Amino acid sequence: MHDGVSATLRAAQYVRMSTDEQDYSTLNQAEAIAAYAAAHNIEIVRTYSDEARSGLQLNDRPGLKLLLSDVEAGKANFGVVLVYDVSRWGRFQDVDESAYYEYLCKKSGVPVIYCAEDFKNDGSLVSVLIKALQRGEAADYSRRLSIKVFAGHCTLSRRGFWQGAPAGYGLRRVLVDATGCERVILADGERKFIQSDRVVLKPGPAAEVGVVRRMFKSFAVEGKNEVEIAKELNEEGSVNQCGRAWNRNTISRMLCNEKYMGQNVYNRTSSKLKSKSTKNPPEVWIRSANAFEAVVDPALFLAAQSRFAELTRRKSDQCMLDNLSRLLKAKGSLNSKIINGADSTPRVQSYKSRFGSLVHAYELIDYRPKKKFGNVAAKRRTSLKRRAFLSVFLAEMHRLGLTAQFDFWARHYVVNGKLTAQFYMLQCSKANVSKPRWILRLRRKSSIDLIIAARMNGAEEIHDYVLLRGVCSTDRLNGTGVDVERLGAVSFQTIGALARALEKIAR
């Protein structure tokens, strides 16, 4: 039983399938939605779709994002959204997120109807409870599926089959059938097309194999470091698998990768349910020895690992810092490019791993960079304050009925679909202690209608909020700093007052 709707009601439909293999999923959804619309005298005037899109996160679903944007901005030429069922709306791991996006539509006067569900989405206690259960089941389905998929990948990896990642320099992915017979060598971006087929690795072209073996011999036997090896290869015109020049990091990663001695390794990192990728400890890695033909002899590979271990042992904390000090004395300054390009120092990542951060390593050798790292902590605090300011201000705008859409390419917000605005955190200038000044420097040359800023005091606390109009379309800023007082900034003591002033301008 569903909502009763009038004969003149116009609707948009939203359809989603999660993988490319579900060829007819969106067609099936559309047919069911069309049948529901015909039975209730609804005219479908717009379709929003997300094909081969996971339902776990909004950022991965441009179709749903566009639907929500149109509804909130008042651009919807329809009065209801038709969706096949609750799971097609999304399998968000936080069920409140799914409910929130539905609430945004309902609040804008465009309710959501689930055509294949046997409950009436009328806001009653029964419908609320059923939807909560359905959302929980949808989220739990993704969790259970993730566990099954991971277990399947682990099983295949133990059997020596390659899982997903590019083969890398000197190797190629090969498609084999269920009996192990080779079908074809897969090009970059190509995938298997039969469910029972599998992918294994094999040595690539002889020229690439020769380069890989030469790297290991140069490092493990001849005692050359990664920088020297990269320099030799680049001078000869050799390029890596991406067509770029060789560098220290690329060669170092290759020299440590067990696939070059024919060992398949899986589960180095985890990123389940679209969560942030995390590195796993070696004891939980899944290894399959002799999974495919080795590019380098295992004894040579192990010799390279022994040299890495010896180099690590020699590099005590003090030795690493001494090397860094000598490099600073020779170069006059330090940065990631200088450190990674030097023969005498470990890579930047080694300093970060050993000392927590590159900044801390700098502090231990009494080095204070003037530019990039000189005020990292202060910049981080300001960034957090900016996020908090934006979050509260955008929420206040929403409460007042204002819309704010972020234009990624132009790097500004569009307020109510017509005014462009940029947000700034302005530090108090210390040049003149008798009269505080706040200097505005545009991030890029562009025509902006509004500048909205929070001004900080000397204690890095918010002093007030300012609104500037009609100043960025002129050449007065032109990449240089200008005191906001000279630009006619209007000051407000609270975010609420600032939002109300913006409301008057944007109406």
Secondary structure as UniProt FT lines:
FT   TURN            7..8
FT   STRAND          10..16
FT   TURN            20..21
FT   TURN            23..24
FT   HELIX           25..39
FT   TURN            40..41
FT   STRAND          43..50
FT   TURN            51..52
FT   HELIX           58..60
FT   HELIX           62..72
FT   TURN            73..74
FT   STRAND          80..83
FT   HELIX           86..89
FT   HELIX           95..107
FT   TURN            108..109
FT   STRAND          112..114
FT   TURN            115..116
FT   HELIX           125..158
FT   TURN            159..160
FT   TURN            169..170
FT   STRAND          171..176
FT   TURN            178..179
FT   STRAND          182..186
FT   TURN            188..189
FT   TURN            195..196
FT   STRAND          198..203
FT   HELIX           206..220
FT   HELIX           226..235
FT   TURN            236..237
FT   TURN            241..242
FT   HELIX           248..256
FT   HELIX           258..261
FT   STRAND          264..266
FT   STRAND          269..270
FT   HELIX           272..274
FT   STRAND          278..279
FT   HELIX           282..284
FT   STRAND          286..288
FT   TURN            289..290
FT   HELIX           298..314
FT   HELIX           317..331
FT   HELIX           336..340
FT   HELIX           348..355
FT   HELIX           358..364
FT   TURN            365..366
FT   TURN            374..375
FT   HELIX           376..399
FT   TURN            400..401
FT   STRAND          404..407
FT   TURN            408..411
FT   STRAND          412..415
FT   TURN            416..418
FT   STRAND          419..426
FT   STRAND          428..429
FT   TURN            433..434
FT   STRAND          437..440
FT   STRAND          450..456
FT   TURN            458..459
FT   STRAND          462..469
FT   TURN            472..473
FT   TURN            478..479
FT   STRAND          482..483
FT   HELIX           484..487
FT   STRAND          490..492
FT   HELIX           495..506
//
